Amino acid sequence: MKKKTPDDVRTELNRQIIQEVLADRYLRFSIEKLIIVEDLANNHTNVTCGLGITNLKGEETCYEIESSGAGMVDALFNGIVTQLVEDCHSLSNLQLEEFYIEIDEEELRDLRRRGRGTEVNTEVTLIIDNGCRTLISFRSRNRSMVAAAVDVVRRTVEFFVNSERAVLRLRMLVEDANARNRPDLADRYTSQLSSLVYNTSYVTSFL
C-alpha cells in the first residue's frame, strides 16, 4: 500500500481540526442496504441505499438515495451529493476525478503461502477535485472490494460536510473573539480557518 503523502498528512490534520472544532456537533455517516443493479449492455449502474447521518448525541437523520452513473462509485457519490447539496453548498464544487483499486502485494504473498490468496485486503482510493485545482485523496481497506468502495465514498462525503460546518463555526468564533477583545482566540481560530479553506471554496456557504 502507498505511504502517506504530504497531502494525506494535511487532510488528516484538517480532519483533526474539524473534529476539535465541531466536538459533539460532528456528524457521522453510514450507508446501509445498498442495492446495485448493473446494466452491462449499456455500461450503466443504478444504486439505491439508505444514508444515515448521526451526531455524537445519537440523533440520526435518514435519507433514501437512488441514483445512476458510470459505475457504482460514480452513482453513489453523485447520488449522495445531490441529496445533501442544498444544505451543504460546498459539495457542488467537488468532482470525482479518479478511482482505483490496489491490493497489498506483501499480504497477498503471505496469504498465498497459506493457500488463502482470495482473502487479501483491497485498498480503494478516491481522488476528488475540490474545485480549486487541488486533488484530495481518500482511502479505505477491506477484503470486500465493494465494501471498501462504499466506505471510501462515505468517508469522503463525511469529511467535506463536516469541513463546511467547521468553517462556518470558526467564522462565528472569530467574530465572537474579536467582539470580546480576545486576539489570542481570534488568532487561533483564524489559523484553523486558514487550514480548512484548503479543502474547497466556501464562498457560497457564507451567503
Residue pairs with C-beta under 8 A, 6 or more apart in sequence:
1 102
1 104
1 123
1 141
2 102
2 123
2 125
4 12
5 137
7 135
7 136
7 137
8 137
10 198
11 136
11 137
11 138
11 159
13 195
14 163
14 195
14 196
14 198
14 199
15 159
17 166
17 192
17 195
17 196
18 26
18 159
18 162
18 163
18 165
18 166
18 196
19 26
19 162
21 166
21 169
21 170
21 173
21 192
22 162
22 165
22 166
22 169
23 56
24 55
24 56
24 57
25 55
25 56
25 165
25 169
26 55
26 56
26 162
27 53
27 54
27 55
27 158
27 161
27 162
27 165
28 53
28 54
28 55
28 56
28 158
29 51
29 52
29 53
29 54
29 154
29 157
29 158
29 161
30 51
30 52
30 53
30 54
30 154
31 49
31 50
31 51
31 52
31 76
31 150
31 151
31 153
31 154
32 49
32 50
32 52
33 48
33 49
33 50
34 47
34 48
34 49
34 76
34 146
34 150
35 47
35 48
35 49
36 45
36 46
36 47
36 72
36 146
37 45
37 46
37 47
38 44
38 45
39 45
39 46
43 70
44 68
44 69
44 70
45 68
45 69
45 70
45 71
45 72
45 74
45 75
46 66
46 67
46 68
46 75
47 65
47 66
47 67
47 68
47 69
47 72
47 75
47 76
47 79
48 64
48 65
48 66
49 64
49 65
49 76
50 62
50 63
50 64
50 65
51 62
51 63
51 64
51 65
51 80
51 83
52 60
52 61
52 62
52 63
53 60
53 61
53 62
53 63
54 60
54 61
63 83
63 84
65 76
65 79
65 80
65 83
66 79
67 75
67 76
67 78
67 79
67 80
67 82
68 75
69 75
69 76
69 77
69 78
69 79
71 99
72 146
72 149
73 96
73 99
73 126
73 149
73 152
73 153
74 96
74 99
76 150
76 153
77 96
77 126
77 153
77 156
77 157
78 96
80 153
80 157
81 91
81 92
81 94
81 157
84 91
84 157
84 161
85 91
85 92
88 160
88 161
88 164
88 165
88 205
89 164
89 204
89 205
89 207
90 160
90 163
90 164
90 200
90 201
90 202
90 204
90 205
91 157
91 160
91 161
91 164
92 204
93 130
93 131
93 132
93 200
93 201
94 128
94 129
94 130
94 131
94 160
94 200
95 128
95 129
95 131
96 126
96 127
96 128
96 129
97 127
97 128
97 129
97 135
98 125
98 126
98 127
98 135
99 124
99 125
99 126
99 127
99 149
100 124
100 125
101 122
101 123
101 124
101 125
101 145
101 148
101 149
102 122
102 123
102 125
103 120
103 121
103 122
103 123
104 120
104 121
104 123
107 120
107 121
108 117
108 120
111 117
111 119
111 120
119 143
120 143
121 141
121 142
121 143
122 141
122 142
122 143
122 144
122 145
122 148
123 139
123 140
123 141
123 148
124 139
124 140
124 141
124 142
124 145
124 148
124 149
124 151
124 152
125 137
125 138
125 139
125 152
126 137
126 138
126 139
126 152
126 153
126 156
127 135
127 136
127 137
127 138
128 135
128 136
128 137
128 138
128 156
128 160
129 135
130 136
130 199
130 200
130 201
131 200
131 201
132 200
132 201
134 198
136 199
138 152
138 155
138 156
138 159
139 152
140 148
140 149
140 151
140 152
140 155
141 148
142 148
142 151
159 199
160 199
160 200
163 196
163 199
163 200
164 202
164 205
166 192
166 196
167 193
167 196
167 197
167 202
167 205
168 202
168 205
168 206
170 189
170 192
170 193
170 196
171 193
171 206
173 185
173 189
174 186
174 189
174 190
174 193
177 183
177 185
177 186
177 189
178 186
